[in-house]
Amino acid sequence: MNGNLQNSHVKNETTFNIPLLINESVISSGISLISLWHTFANEDYRVIWPRDKKKPLIANSWVAVYTVQGCGKILLQDGEQITLTGNCIIFLKPTDILSYHCEGLVWEQYWMEFTPTSIMDIPLRQQSVIYNGDRYNQELIEVSQLITSDNAMKNNLAVAFLTKIIYQWICLISVDGKKDPQRLQIEKLIAALHSSLQKRWSVAEMAASIPCSEAWLRRLFLRYTGKTPKEYYLNARLELALSLLKQEGNTVGQVADMLNFFDSFHFSKAFKHKFGYVPSAVSKRIPQQQQGSATED
């Protein structure tokens, strides 16, 4: 539901929680899609299963959670806690999930539940960082547009598209099983950055957390992310700022303060440089489909 409600007892009352597909399964080569959600959650977002799950659990189904930004935590039935930060993917069994919630200011994620229609060697509970997250984000936006169409052919195309993405994620996790130590260090730092974007990280602090020299850290970031540490950190903060501005009641000044920008002027300048418009224009650019309410599966 759009906005922050004062008396929120329903799990989907988040900033945005868009039911892209909830009424029927769509089958394509590889998967049968049960539900697909794009959620912008704030600190009030908490889901407990089976209390808050509208559809029954399906034993042979899978859940893929792709975190775009922010931080979320999933508690499993066996007591394991999984922390998810920006630009990562994980596959879980729905029957293993006890609850999940936003851990911090915001948790933007795509939550998809599906059953394989052919043999898929899906890695369970293995997180993988997505370095080319911008590409996947754009592809998932296209999937969202196709799946909400009234045209059945476009619905099937969306699921075929999503099947391709899921196979790519599976292959990525398989390759990630052979990560070199330097990449593991960078991923640990990236997770720390995403979980505390409101902190003013200096490059020196980033380098000290590995530890390595600032010059070496720059080379590692360019190798794995294509950005310098400062560029990566600023980009992540601005993406989070965009989501916070979409939350009802947050002003430009408040968001600048929350994310520890020097002042609103510097924040607005950096924001416009990245997105091409000023922060105060965000509310006018929210798609109409995100203005309504939704009930999760």
C-alpha angles and dihedrals in degrees: 000000000000113000137014113291120208096219104039116171098144116087098225097057094113134130090274127354110170120192100213093174124005113133104064142004120258115208125209134160105299105009145035106218113220100176140350125196135182107198133186101190129187130201091283093062112112127152125192122192135249090008095063100032113103097189122058120257113261113213097213096043129105135211122217116194117194112187112207096184145333123037136290135176128214122198116204128209092252092056097259114141120209120197115204122197134182121310100013137122131207135174120216139172111247091221089061095056121100102167145331135199146171111273105203134348100334143355116198113185146150111232115194129178118195145153120226115242091197136026110299122175095215117186111231122222094347115136122209129187115233107218095182092050094145090065094050091045090056092046091051090050088055090048089051091053093049096045093054092053120110088225111100091205090058090048090055091046089053092054092045088052091048091048089057091051092049091051089050090052091049091051090047093054090048091054091044089063085078098050118155118236094252092057091049089054092051092048091051090052092046090053090051091050093051093047093053108029090144088069120089101240117195121204087242090058091048092051092047091055092063092026112238141111120286090243092054091046089054091053092049093049092048090049097050105026105021089233135091116249091257092048093048093047094046092047091052092048092050092049088052090047090055091055092046091052089054089060111096113252100021113123127202090252093050093050091047089053094045091055094041099241112166091248143327092272095058090043093051092047093052091043094052091046090056103037103025096237136070122265093246089064095061096093090056092053100052108120115249092238088065094055097074134074127263140195117217124228 
